[in-house]
Amino acid sequence: MAPRKRSETQKTGIVLRSRNKRNRSPRELEPEAKKHCAKGSGSSRGCDSGCLWAGLGSLQVPPPCQSILRALHQYRLGRAAWPSLQQGLQQSFLHSLDSYRIFQKAAPFDRRATSLAWHPTHPSTVAVGSKGGDIMLWNFGIKDKPTFIKGIGAGGSITGLKFNPLNTNQFFASSMEGTTRLQDFKGNILRVYTSSDTCNVWFCSLDVSASSRMVVTGDNVGNVILLHMDGKELWNLRMHKKKVTHVALNPCCDWFLATASVDQTVKIWDLRQVRGNASFLYSLPHRHPVNAACFSPDGARLLTTDQKSEIRVYSASQWDCPLGLIPHPHRHFQHLTPIKATWHPRYNLIVVGRYPDPNFKSCTPYELRTIDVFDGNSGKMMCQLYDPESSGISSLNEFNPMGDTLASAMGYHILIWSQEKTGTQK
């Protein structure tokens, strides 16, 4: 029986977890799994220590100054390079993650959350889609009731969600209902870009470019469709052999497209030169089906998440060879929203939910379902977030454009993580 709709807000505490668990017995570990923990920067899990990272020596930056103000002063005097200052700011942010708590929590859907999108200009507003086609616009900074658009129920899963960059009172959505559409938060459908007209074909992913006014969407049989925002179809090609799970336009060069598929490949395309399904620039083979391929905010790197145990980072210097491989348990399960790693919008950090796997080589007893933060340069685990009262698998995790608030989709729940302020009531 589907659970009843419910909505709640909650503030919780957090407890630091001991870093060394190697020599403990399962009985000693079990109570620890009931604590709320945030693992501080610089920590490293045994099961992630096998990260294979190439060219690390060339990527090292000078150690950051102890003081951010001093680092900024040294940079302005020309005595420190920008990477050093940026690394100092990143270390300061990682330190602040130790004080992150679940600030708000809501469970408005009768089916699990499947997509998540932050408002591009309102840092406390997030849109969330569900497996039943419901969409919620939630400004958690105010006490007003969230805007809720009812879906069709079974078969209406929202697979992609993007705010319209030209009018943020509207949004684009792709769905298993068989459409990619533009609509407003009053529930009005303004334009249907693609419609399959059959229950055997549906749309699994989408992205939007404001500068070129393009919409790109992928379906479950391998087709990728490029359209102008006025609705004109530019091309429709079968670019993969199986379902296209993710499409992403490069934020700096929007003619650069990455597509991910369950055919175990990620492909990179130059939209100005697409002539057919063999006209890709690069094909990046993976060992397992791929859930996502996301460009970094500066467009220089590509982050991929497979459906089992591997996160990869590719660099613009050599797209066809991964810069690094991060072993990480996040296996696919039919009734679980696919886990996707994402970039922090301001720092070279990767955030991803953990689904402990007893077959993973370094899995420990009572391993927690944490949210993991990795350094994008070294692949090193930097921090973990966990709340014992919200201990499910966080499939989707994204920081807002300001980079100071994290939204997580955990089953039926949407969690908002934020830094605890002095004097905040627990």
Buried (B, 14 or more C-beta within 10 A) or exposed (E): EEEEEEBEEBBBEBEEBEEEBEEBEEEEBEEBBEBBBBBBBBEBBEBBEEBEBBEEEEBEBEEBBEEBEEBBBBBEEEEBEEBBBBBBBBBBBBEBBBBBBBBBBBBBBBBBBBBBBBBBEBBBBBBBBBBBBBBBBBBBBEEEEBBBBEBEBEBBBBBBBBBBBEEBEBBBBBBBBBBBBBBBBEEEEEBEBBEBEEEEBBBBBBBBBEEEBBBBBBBBBBBBBBBEBEEEEEEBBEBBEBBBBBBBBBBBBBBBBBBBBBBBBBBBBEBEEBEEBEEBBBEBEBEBBBBBBBBBBEBBBBBBBBBBBBBBBBBBEEBEEBBBBBBBBBBBEEEBBBBBBBBBBBBBBBBBBBBBBEEBEEEBBBBBBBBBBBBBBBBBBBBBBBBBEBBBBBBBBBBBBEBBBBBBBBBBBBBBBBBBEEEEEE
